[in-house]
Amino acid sequence: MATRSLNKVQLIGNLTRDPNLRYTPNSTAVCSFSVATNRTWTPTDGGEKQERVDYHNLVAWSKLADICGQLLHKGDKVYVEGRLQTRDWKGEDGVERKTTEIVLENMLLLQSRSGGGSYQASSDDSTGDASDDGAAPTPAPAAQKTKSKKQVEAPVETMSAEDIADDVPF
């Protein structure tokens, strides 16, 4: 009998750099960036308040990658959901390397440094990963690298209890 497991990551943090949007040889978008999270605590012995910053590498694929590349900028506060993935590869210098990253399945822009509102995007893909093609991502052409200056805002609808009551069929 197989036992179930869970690989889920949820973070709220700030982008440490602008996202890097590029494309695989078969034109699949891949966007990588990192998020910093802070935590503070006071030691039990009553010492001074302490703070620690952790940095997390994230990668988004396909449509979610395009959205992240267009909307996100350094300093933006985001909520992200995904799964942990560890990759191994051999560098150009022949040295074996390993990295652990979060493969995004959902992203919510909470606060933009450019003053825009919130925006939510999620992966269409059931896996959220197009890396199974075995091809390494390549840099995007210069025309595709430019970020849109327009801020996209998701429409926010507010409904009162009366509005909802009118739609109930009984």
C-alpha positions as CSV (number, residue, x, y, z in Angstrom):
1,M,0.0,0.0,0.0
2,A,1.5,3.3,-1.1
3,T,1.6,6.1,1.4
4,R,0.8,9.7,0.4
5,S,3.3,12.5,0.6
6,L,3.1,16.3,0.4
7,N,5.5,18.7,-1.3
8,K,4.0,22.2,-0.9
9,V,5.6,25.5,-0.2
10,Q,3.9,28.8,0.6
11,L,5.8,32.0,0.9
12,I,5.2,35.7,1.3
13,G,8.2,37.9,0.7
14,N,9.9,40.5,-1.5
15,L,11.7,40.0,-4.8
16,T,15.4,40.5,-4.4
17,R,16.0,41.1,-8.1
18,D,14.1,41.6,-11.3
19,P,12.8,38.3,-12.8
20,N,14.9,36.7,-15.6
21,L,12.5,35.6,-18.4
22,R,13.9,33.3,-21.1
23,Y,12.8,30.6,-23.4
24,T,13.7,27.0,-24.1
25,P,14.6,26.0,-27.6
26,N,11.0,24.8,-28.1
27,S,9.7,28.3,-27.1
28,T,8.5,27.4,-23.6
29,A,8.8,30.4,-21.3
30,V,10.8,30.0,-18.0
31,C,11.1,32.8,-15.5
32,S,13.5,32.6,-12.5
33,F,13.8,35.0,-9.6
34,S,14.4,35.0,-5.8
35,V,12.3,36.1,-2.8
36,A,13.5,37.1,0.6
37,T,11.5,36.2,3.7
38,N,12.2,37.7,7.2
39,R,11.5,36.4,10.6
40,T,12.1,37.9,14.0
41,W,12.2,36.4,17.4
42,T,13.2,37.3,21.0
43,P,15.4,34.7,22.7
44,T,13.9,32.9,25.7
45,D,16.6,34.3,28.0
46,G,15.3,37.8,27.3
47,G,18.0,39.0,25.0
48,E,17.7,41.5,22.2
49,K,15.2,40.9,19.4
50,Q,16.9,39.0,16.5
51,E,16.1,38.9,12.8
52,R,17.0,36.5,10.0
53,V,16.5,36.8,6.3
54,D,16.2,33.7,4.1
55,Y,16.5,33.7,0.3
56,H,14.5,31.4,-1.9
57,N,15.1,30.6,-5.6
58,L,11.9,30.3,-7.6
59,V,11.1,29.2,-11.2
60,A,7.9,29.5,-13.1
61,W,7.1,27.8,-16.5
62,S,4.8,28.5,-19.5
63,K,2.1,31.1,-19.1
64,L,2.8,31.8,-15.4
65,A,6.4,32.5,-16.4
66,D,5.3,35.1,-19.0
67,I,3.0,36.8,-16.3
68,C,5.8,36.8,-13.7
69,G,8.2,38.3,-16.3
70,Q,5.8,41.1,-17.2
71,L,4.4,42.0,-13.8
72,L,7.1,41.5,-11.2
73,H,10.0,43.8,-10.3
74,K,12.6,44.0,-7.6
75,G,11.1,44.9,-4.3
76,D,7.6,43.7,-5.0
77,K,5.8,41.8,-2.3
78,V,4.4,38.5,-3.5
79,Y,2.6,35.4,-2.3
80,V,3.8,32.2,-4.0
81,E,2.8,28.6,-3.9
82,G,4.7,25.7,-5.4
83,R,6.8,22.6,-4.7
84,L,10.4,22.0,-3.8
85,Q,12.6,20.5,-6.5
86,T,16.3,19.7,-6.5
87,R,18.2,19.6,-9.8
88,D,21.7,18.3,-10.6
89,W,23.8,19.4,-13.6
90,K,27.4,19.7,-14.7
91,G,28.7,23.2,-15.1
92,E,30.7,24.5,-18.0
93,D,33.8,23.9,-15.9
94,G,32.9,20.2,-15.5
95,V,32.0,20.5,-11.8
96,E,28.8,18.7,-10.6
97,R,26.4,21.2,-9.2
98,K,23.1,20.9,-7.3
99,T,20.4,23.5,-6.5
100,T,17.0,23.4,-4.7
101,E,14.3,25.7,-6.0
102,I,10.6,26.3,-5.7
103,V,8.6,25.5,-8.9
104,L,5.7,27.8,-8.9
105,E,2.1,26.8,-9.3
106,N,0.5,30.0,-8.1
107,M,1.6,33.6,-7.7
108,L,-0.2,36.6,-6.2
109,L,1.2,40.1,-6.5
110,L,0.5,41.7,-3.1
111,Q,2.2,45.0,-3.4
112,S,4.1,46.5,-6.3
113,R,6.8,49.1,-5.8
114,S,5.5,50.8,-8.9
115,G,2.2,51.5,-7.0
116,G,0.0,49.0,-8.9
117,G,-2.6,46.8,-7.3
118,S,-2.8,43.1,-6.7
119,Y,-2.8,40.4,-9.4
120,Q,-3.2,36.7,-9.2
121,A,-1.9,34.1,-11.6
122,S,-1.6,30.3,-11.5
123,S,-0.1,27.6,-13.7
124,D,-2.4,26.0,-16.3
125,D,-0.3,22.9,-16.3
126,S,-1.1,20.1,-13.9
127,T,2.6,19.8,-13.0
128,G,3.6,23.5,-13.5
129,D,6.8,22.3,-15.0
130,A,8.0,22.1,-18.6
131,S,11.5,21.1,-17.7
132,D,10.9,17.4,-18.7
133,D,11.8,18.3,-22.3
134,G,15.5,17.9,-21.3
135,A,16.5,21.2,-22.9
136,A,18.2,24.0,-21.0
137,P,16.5,27.4,-21.2
138,T,18.0,30.0,-23.5
139,P,18.0,33.7,-23.1
140,A,15.0,35.5,-24.6
141,P,15.5,37.7,-27.7
142,A,16.0,41.3,-26.9
143,A,12.4,42.2,-28.0
144,Q,10.9,39.6,-25.6
145,K,13.0,40.7,-22.6
146,T,11.6,44.2,-22.4
147,K,9.0,44.4,-19.6
148,S,5.6,46.0,-20.1
149,K,5.4,49.4,-18.6
150,K,1.6,49.0,-18.0
151,Q,0.6,47.6,-14.7
152,V,-2.2,45.0,-15.0
153,E,-4.7,45.0,-12.2
154,A,-7.2,42.3,-11.5
155,P,-10.7,43.7,-11.3
156,V,-12.0,43.7,-7.7
157,E,-15.7,43.1,-7.3
158,T,-17.5,43.7,-4.1
159,M,-20.9,42.2,-3.5
160,S,-23.3,42.8,-0.7
161,A,-25.5,40.1,0.9
162,E,-28.5,41.5,-1.0
163,D,-26.7,41.0,-4.3
164,I,-25.9,37.4,-3.5
165,A,-29.4,36.7,-2.2
166,D,-30.9,37.6,-5.6
167,D,-28.9,34.9,-7.3
168,V,-29.9,32.1,-5.0
169,P,-32.4,29.8,-6.8
170,F,-34.6,28.9,-3.8
